Structures are given as C-alpha cells and as structure tokens.
Amino acid sequence: MTKLGTFYGIGVGPGDPDLLTVKAIKAIKEVDVLIAPKTEKKEGSVALSIAEPYLKSDVEIVYQIFPMVKDFAESPEIFEANKNEILSILREGKNVAFLTIGDPMFYSTYIYIFRLLTEENIKIETIPGIPAFLAIASSIGKPVAFGNEILSIIPATADINEINAALEKSDSSVLMKVYKNFDEIISTLESHNMIDKSVLVSRCGLPDEKIISNISEYKGESLNYLSTIITRKNY
C-alpha cells in the first residue's frame, strides 16, 4: 500500500521573494507537487510567481481555480473538487504544497481547503508567512501598534457599519482588500479623523507596488485586490 504524502500550506508573504521563511523555502524545494491558486479572471498565480526563484526544475504545478467568495457555502462544490484533486495526488504518495499569499491562516483561501482536509486521515503542516500589513509597516516606517494601543484588522469588504464600529473602538487599524468600495472607505476615514494618518499600499513587494499617502486625492481610482491601508487616530 502506498504511503500517503504530506500536505503543506505555505505562506509566501506579501510579494518579495526574499521575505519567504527558511522553512517555507525548504518545503518548496522538497515537495513533488505545488498547488497554485488563481481566480477565474486572472492568468497565472501571484503566489506561484513569488515562490518561483525556489522551485526545483521537476516540480509538478497544478493550478486550481478558487472563486472570490466570502463564505465556503457559496461555492462548496468547487472547494470539494479541489480537495479531491489534492487527495488523489497525496494518495499517490506525493508530497503536496498549497501556496498562498501572506499567511495561510490569515484571510486565506487555504483555510477552506485546510478545514476540508482535516476531515481526512492525512498529515498536514502549515508554514506561516509574513502578512502584507506587517511588511508594509516595516517598508514605510510606520508602527502598526505600540504600548497599550488597541489594533483592529478589518476587511474593507465588510458592512460599513461594522467598519465604523471597529474604527471607533481602535487606536490604530488595518483595512485589507480595499478595492471595491475605496471612495466609501475614504469618507469613513475622514469622518473618524484618521485620513491624515492613513497610508495605502497596493501590491506590496511586487514590481508594480504603489504607495499612496494622500489618499483623499485618489477618490474614484480603481485599485488592485491586494491593497491595504494602515491608519491610526489623529491624536
């Protein structure tokens, strides 16, 4: 009987290949198959492009399409199909790594697959990665939080009332996935007296990275999905 392979969830960080952990690089170099997640609308995989410098020549790459959904229940059949494809590879005795931007356990597609695979009798190892907001803070020289400050990490796709409540209670905040409702987020930050302390970074660590400090002047602009705002109260 063939021994089951090991499944790895690997965080490749925000965009700069130099920010991968040593453990992540070791795993990428050793696995037989890499799962590269992508959306239906885009060619290629950002996570795979970040890991590319560390790929071994004979690694097998399997692209899997994942829908842009807020809840697994919206498209369970797609996640089930992807899980079953991974299981079939593991049953061949191959080690498989699922690559994900940032950290695997932080707003990641990997979490859905991880939950499904924990129901199976397989070995799973999750390797953390650097989230974009921490890389951004170091890059622009702005602490995310210090002392006894309360920090909120907010998906900008959430209900605006929930976003307002989180901003109201927090000294500093991170807003992620700022791309659908950018103008509304700008107005919200202005109402909380936080706009002057806000910095937006799009596609952190990638060749087309964009840093915007005068956010109010960019109302009406179209943003990439990988856009994050770091902000704090102006006091």
C-alpha positions in Angstrom: 0.0 0.0 0.0 1.4 3.4 -1.0 2.1 5.7 1.9 0.1 8.9 1.8 2.0 12.1 1.1 2.2 15.1 3.4 0.1 18.3 2.7 1.8 21.6 3.3 0.2 25.0 3.5 2.9 27.6 2.7 2.6 31.3 3.2 4.8 33.1 0.6 4.5 36.5 2.2 3.2 39.7 0.5 5.3 39.8 -2.7 9.0 40.0 -2.2 10.6 36.5 -2.6 13.3 37.5 -0.1 10.6 37.6 2.6 9.9 33.8 2.5 10.9 32.0 5.6 13.7 29.4 5.5 11.2 26.7 6.4 9.0 27.7 3.5 11.8 27.6 1.0 13.0 24.2 2.3 9.5 22.8 1.8 9.0 24.3 -1.6 12.3 22.7 -2.8 11.3 19.3 -1.4 7.7 18.8 -2.4 6.6 16.9 -5.5 3.6 19.0 -6.4 2.7 22.7 -5.9 -0.9 23.8 -5.8 -1.1 27.3 -7.3 -4.4 29.0 -6.6 -5.8 31.5 -9.0 -9.1 33.2 -9.8 -11.1 32.7 -13.0 -10.5 36.2 -14.1 -6.7 36.1 -14.0 -3.9 34.3 -15.7 -1.2 32.6 -13.6 -0.9 32.7 -9.8 0.6 35.6 -7.8 1.6 33.1 -5.0 3.5 30.9 -7.5 5.3 33.9 -9.1 6.6 34.9 -5.6 7.9 31.4 -4.9 9.3 30.9 -8.4 13.0 31.6 -7.5 12.9 28.5 -5.2 11.1 26.0 -7.5 13.0 22.8 -8.4 13.1 22.0 -12.1 11.0 18.9 -12.0 8.3 20.1 -9.6 4.7 19.5 -10.9 2.5 22.6 -10.8 -1.3 22.2 -10.5 -3.4 25.3 -11.0 -6.7 25.3 -9.1 -9.4 28.0 -9.6 -11.0 29.4 -6.5 -14.0 31.8 -6.6 -13.8 35.2 -4.9 -16.4 34.4 -2.2 -16.9 35.5 1.4 -18.2 32.1 2.5 -17.3 28.5 1.6 -21.1 27.8 1.4 -21.4 30.0 -1.6 -19.5 27.5 -3.8 -18.9 24.3 -1.9 -18.7 22.1 -5.0 -15.6 23.9 -6.3 -13.8 23.6 -3.0 -14.8 19.9 -2.7 -13.5 19.3 -6.3 -10.2 20.9 -5.4 -9.9 19.0 -2.2 -10.5 15.7 -4.0 -7.8 16.6 -6.6 -5.3 17.2 -3.8 -6.3 14.0 -2.1 -5.8 11.9 -5.2 -2.2 13.3 -5.5 -1.5 12.6 -1.9 -2.7 9.0 -2.3 -0.1 8.6 -5.0 2.5 9.1 -2.2 3.4 12.6 -3.4 4.0 15.5 -1.0 1.9 18.5 -2.0 2.2 22.2 -1.1 -0.5 24.7 -1.3 1.0 28.2 -1.9 -0.8 31.2 -0.5 0.0 35.0 -0.4 0.7 36.3 3.1 0.0 33.9 5.9 -2.0 30.7 5.4 -4.2 31.2 8.5 -5.0 34.9 7.8 -7.8 35.7 5.4 -6.6 32.9 3.1 -8.2 30.6 0.6 -6.0 27.9 2.2 -8.2 27.9 5.3 -11.2 26.4 3.3 -9.0 23.6 1.9 -7.3 23.1 5.3 -10.7 22.6 7.0 -11.8 20.1 4.4 -8.6 18.1 4.6 -8.5 17.9 8.4 -11.5 15.6 8.0 -9.2 13.1 6.1 -6.5 10.9 7.6 -3.5 12.8 6.2 -0.6 14.7 7.7 -0.9 18.5 7.4 1.8 21.0 8.1 1.1 24.7 7.9 4.1 27.1 7.4 3.4 30.7 8.3 4.2 33.7 6.1 4.5 37.5 6.6 1.2 39.3 6.2 1.1 42.3 3.9 0.3 44.8 6.6 3.4 43.9 8.6 5.6 44.1 5.6 4.1 47.5 4.7 4.6 48.9 8.2 8.3 48.0 8.0 8.7 49.3 4.5 7.2 52.7 5.1 8.5 53.1 8.7 5.1 53.3 10.5 4.5 51.1 13.5 1.2 49.2 13.4 0.6 49.5 17.1 2.6 50.1 20.3 2.2 50.4 24.1 -1.4 49.6 25.1 -2.9 50.6 21.8 -5.9 48.6 20.5 -5.5 47.4 16.9 -8.3 46.3 14.6 -7.7 44.4 11.4 -10.7 45.0 9.2 -11.7 43.5 5.8 -12.8 46.6 3.8 -15.4 44.4 2.2 -17.3 44.1 5.5 -20.5 46.0 6.2 -19.8 49.7 6.6 -21.5 49.9 10.0 -19.2 47.1 11.3 -16.2 49.0 9.9 -17.3 52.2 11.6 -17.7 50.4 14.9 -14.2 48.8 14.7 -12.6 52.2 13.8 -14.4 53.9 16.7 -13.0 51.4 19.2 -9.4 51.3 17.9 -6.3 53.4 18.3 -4.9 52.1 15.0 -6.4 50.0 12.3 -5.5 47.9 9.2 -8.0 47.8 6.3 -7.5 45.0 3.9 -8.9 44.3 0.4 -9.6 48.0 -0.2 -10.7 47.7 -3.8 -14.5 47.6 -4.2 -15.6 50.5 -2.0 -12.5 52.7 -1.9 -14.4 56.0 -2.0 -16.7 54.9 0.9 -13.6 53.9 2.9 -12.0 57.3 2.3 -15.2 59.1 3.5 -15.3 56.8 6.6 -11.7 57.5 7.5 -12.3 61.2 7.1 -15.3 61.0 9.5 -13.1 59.3 12.1 -10.3 61.9 11.8 -8.0 59.2 10.5 -7.4 60.2 6.9 -4.2 62.2 7.5 -2.6 59.3 9.3 -3.5 56.8 6.5 -1.2 55.2 4.0 -2.3 52.8 1.3 0.0 50.3 -0.3 -1.1 48.2 -3.3 0.7 45.0 -4.3 3.3 45.3 -1.6 6.7 43.8 -2.6 5.7 43.2 -6.2 7.3 45.0 -9.1 4.3 47.3 -9.6 3.9 48.2 -5.9 2.2 51.6 -5.3 2.4 53.7 -2.1 -0.2 56.4 -1.6 -0.1 58.7 1.4 -2.5 61.5 0.1 -5.4 59.0 -0.1 -8.2 61.6 -0.4 -6.8 62.8 -3.7 -7.4 59.3 -5.2 -11.2 59.2 -4.9 -12.6 57.4 -8.0 -9.4 55.5 -8.7 -9.6 51.7 -9.4 -7.5 49.7 -7.0 -6.0 46.2 -7.1 -7.4 43.5 -4.9 -4.1 43.4 -3.0 -4.5 46.9 -1.4 -4.1 47.6 2.2 -4.5 50.8 4.4 -2.6 51.3 7.7 -4.1 54.1 9.8 -4.4 55.5 13.3 -6.4 58.1 15.2 -5.1 61.6 14.7 -4.3 62.5 18.3 
